[in-house]
Amino acid sequence: MSVATVPVVRARPATLFELEELEGLPCGCVTVTYRARPWGVAVVSLEAKGPHCTLAGHGPGEILLLGDPAELEAGEDVR
């Protein structure tokens, strides 16, 4: 009598955000554009503050834009 083996399938965790683009700003800060996969929404946030940036609104983790990815591709300025 043989014993059947059942393969173990491990599910890969779903990715909530997918990196789209990194961009350096003139002030030295770095923005990152993510796409929220389940909803198709683009999120642009400040990833790193430049060492000499004097802009009060620039802080790591600040959301600069939240919206439709088509609007981002149309060339909207997020600064």
N, C-alpha and C positions, 0 to 999 in steps of 0.2 A: 504494500500500500504506500503510495507516495503522498507527500504533504505539499500542497500548493502554497507558494509564497506570494504574498501580496506586496507589490512595490509601495514604498512610502513616498508620497508626493508632498513636497514642502512648497507651500505657496509663498511667492515673493511678495513682500509688503507693497501695497499700492503707493505710488509716488503722488503726493499731494501737490507739490510745486515742482516745476521743471525750469531749470535755468535757461534763459533766452539770450541774455546779453549782459556784459559788464562794460561800463563806460566811465572814463575819467572826465571830471568836470574841470573847467579853467581854475577853480579855487583850490584844486588838489583833492577834492572829495571823490569818492567812487560810488557810482550807482549800479544797481543790479536790477535787471528785469526778469521777473519770474512769471510763469503762466500757471494759474491754478487749474489743473486738469479737469477736475469734476465739473467746474462751472465755465471754463473757457475764458476766465477773466485774467487780465494782465495786472501785475503789481510791480510798481517801480519804487524801490526803497533805497535809502542811503546806506550803503554797506560799511563805508569807512570815511571818517572825517579827515580831511587833509590837515597836516601838521600846522599850516599857516592860515587856515580858513578862518575868517572873521564873521561869517554869516551866522546869525543867532538861530535861524531855522534849520541849520544843518547839524543833525545829531545822529549817531549810528542807530539804525532801526527806524528812522522816520519814514513814513509812507509819503512819497512825493506824488504818486498817481495811482489810481485804482480805476480800472475801466475796461472797455472793450478793446481787445487786441488790434482790431482794424483801425481804431483811432490812433494807436501808437504807430502803426505802420504808415499812417497818413502824414507823419512828420510833426506831430505835436511836440512842442518844446516843454520838457518837464522841469526845467530849471527855473 
